[in-house]
Amino acid sequence: MEIKAEEFRSLRQGLMKVNQYIRKFMKLARYAREDVNSNKKKQKCFRRGLNASLREQMVTHIYPNFNTLMNHTILLEEE
């Protein structure tokens, strides 16, 4: 289980589309519960793994919850 937790901690979007990254993030997050046990931590982990261009576009925004953050990221990629 620790191997999966480390895989989660090192997860980066890379060449994946945002939807693919979200699915992998959600799948691996269950192995690193301490890292995502609050909305703030979950958002931080998610942003950390995004490609630099998306991360830069989102840096000035505050999102009320993780779902809003995910949806906004998907919309940014589509534009």
C-alpha positions in Angstrom: 0.0 0.0 0.0 2.9 2.4 0.7 4.1 1.9 -2.9 0.7 3.2 -4.2 0.8 6.1 -1.7 4.2 7.0 -3.1 2.9 6.7 -6.6 0.2 9.1 -5.7 2.6 11.6 -4.2 4.8 11.5 -7.4 1.8 11.6 -9.8 2.1 14.2 -12.5 -0.2 15.0 -15.4 2.5 14.7 -18.0 1.0 13.9 -21.4 -2.4 12.8 -19.9 -5.5 14.8 -20.6 -7.1 16.3 -17.5 -9.8 13.7 -17.4 -7.2 10.9 -17.4 -5.2 12.7 -14.7 -8.4 13.1 -12.6 -9.2 9.4 -12.8 -5.7 8.4 -11.9 -5.6 11.0 -9.1 -8.8 9.7 -7.6 -7.8 6.0 -7.9 -4.5 6.6 -6.2 -5.7 9.1 -3.6 -7.4 6.3 -1.6 -3.9 5.0 -0.8 -2.7 8.3 0.6 -5.7 9.3 2.8 -3.6 11.5 5.1 -2.5 13.6 2.1 -6.1 14.3 1.0 -8.1 14.3 4.3 -9.2 17.9 3.8 -10.4 19.9 0.9 -7.3 22.2 1.0 -4.9 19.3 1.0 -6.7 17.5 -1.8 -6.6 20.7 -4.0 -2.9 21.2 -3.2 -2.0 17.7 -4.3 -4.1 18.0 -7.4 -2.6 21.3 -8.4 0.9 20.1 -7.7 0.5 17.4 -10.4 -0.9 19.6 -13.1 1.2 20.6 -16.1 2.9 24.0 -15.6 0.7 25.8 -18.1 -2.5 24.8 -16.3 -1.1 25.3 -12.9 0.0 28.9 -13.8 -3.6 29.7 -15.0 -5.1 28.5 -11.8 -2.6 30.0 -9.3 -4.6 33.2 -8.7 -8.0 31.4 -8.2 -9.5 30.1 -4.9 -11.9 27.3 -5.3 -14.6 26.5 -2.7 -14.2 22.8 -3.2 -12.3 20.1 -5.1 -15.1 19.5 -7.6 -15.1 23.1 -8.6 -11.4 23.0 -9.1 -11.6 19.9 -11.2 -14.4 21.3 -13.4 -12.5 24.6 -13.9 -9.4 22.6 -14.9 -11.3 20.6 -17.5 -12.7 23.9 -18.9 -9.3 25.5 -19.1 -7.9 22.5 -21.0 -10.8 22.6 -23.5 -10.1 26.2 -24.3 
